[in-house]
Amino acid sequence: MTYEEFADTRLAPLLRYAVMLTGDPHQAQDLVQETMVRVQLNWRRVARADSPERYVRRMLTNQYVDWRRGSWVRRVLLRGEPDASVPALTDHAQSAVDRDQIWSWLSRLPRRQRAALVLRYYEDLPDMEIADILGCAVGTVRSSISRALATLRAEYVEA
């Protein structure tokens, strides 16, 4: 498989994954673009991996966790636009409020916990693959997910 073939087949799923991590389609595009540049520069190593897709997903996750650390960066959370092709629910306002509330709760989680939740519940990966992507032990994945869910439950009770 060439880099071009890989990019053609896996770019859209990587972008969806990045949107779930960042909560912002524009930041997700930047994250995927930066990751794919690194993938292209290291394509020989990526192509030799047992699973190039998993290798790239790990690169993207690491890039997200480490991305723009530092106090000099001011983060602004932008809300995604609703998809016009999806039929609207009866109560547009409540749906938007619920979505914004969930994004707000997720944005307060540490990056590793958020990544673990996205990999588990959005990407539907088992603990072993999540541990491989995050570069940690399976127990760490389970504790991260448990802590994140406990935090979200506490936020939900307060709301």
Number of C-alpha atoms within 10 A of each C-alpha: 7 11 16 10 10 13 14 10 10 13 15 12 12 22 19 16 22 26 19 21 28 22 19 18 19 14 17 21 17 13 22 27 15 13 22 20 11 15 21 15 12 12 17 12 12 20 18 10 13 9 11 17 15 16 19 23 21 20 20 28 26 18 15 22 18 12 12 12 9 8 7 7 8 8 8 7 13 14 14 15 9 12 8 7 6 7 7 11 9 8 8 10 10 11 14 15 11 11 15 15 15 14 19 14 16 24 15 12 17 12 19 20 22 22 28 28 26 20 24 18 10 14 15 11 15 13 19 15 16 26 20 15 21 23 14 12 13 17 12 17 26 19 13 19 21 15 14 22 17 12 16 17 13 11 13 12 8 7 7
